[in-house]
Amino acid sequence: MTQYALFDTAIGHAGLAWNDAGLVGVHLPERDPEVARRSFLRRFPEAAEAPVPERLAPTVEAVRALMRGEKADFADTPLDQSQTPPFHAQVYEIARAIPPGETLTYGEIAVKLGDKLLARDVGAALGKNPWPIVVPCHRVTAAGGKPGGFSARGGVNTKLKLLGIEGAKAAAQADLFA
């Protein structure tokens, strides 16, 4: 059974959805908690609102820290990847290994997967990432120092803000609280 919880951050109401196997979704902050709730229920119509389980409490605190402009570590957050296509799971594993403050390009991940021609497929997989920030797709950029895309709310501006918080060298220093 999928459950979800909304919680306050410095910039709005974020949320997590989970089941017995692990995290199934992350919702980046919205100013209005009802907007966040409706968004979750569109993605997980059978989900029940519940308190955050103890095993995900560190994830909530890490999201809050990141939204305050502090570095955060999500490496130990359990993910339920049972519905994740194998190629996407490989991409997500590589993305999770990118340390805060560093980036890889779509092409560099493609090379790690064995074929530089997979760069667009890498981008497509990251565009379907159900765990933004936990699987740090914001740390994956386009070639030539360009940011590339970001499918979470706020798009590329959010990506640049997250990279700025983490001190990524190529990141534009955007203000998360603007």
TAPEVEN-V932443 format. One line per field, one symbol per residue. ss: DSSP state (H for helix, E for strand, C for the rest). psi: psi as a letter, one per 30 degrees, with the letter a starting at -180 (. if undefined). burial: 1 if it has 16 or more other C-alpha atoms within 10 Angstrom, else 0. Layout:
ss->???
psi->???
burial->???
This chain:
ss->CCEEEEEEECCEEEEEEEECCEEEEEEEEECCHHHHHHHHHHHCCCCEECCCCHHHHHHHHHHHHHHCCCCCCCCCCCECCCCCCHHHHHHHHHHHCCCCCCCEEHHHHHHHCCCHHHHHHHHHHHHCCCCECCECHHHEECHHHCCCCCCCCCHHHHHHHHHHHHCCCCCCCCCCCC
psi->kkllkklklfgajllkklaffakflkklkkejfeeeeeeefeeifgkkkllkleffefeeeeeeeeffglllkgegkkkjgfgkkeeeeeeeeeeffjlkflllleeeeeeffgjffgeeeeeeeffgjfhkeejiffgklllggkfaljflkfbeeeeeeeeeefgkegkkiljfg.
burial->0111111111111111110001111111110010011001000100100001000101111111111010111100111010010001111101110101101111111100100001101110110011111111111111000011111100011111111111110111110100
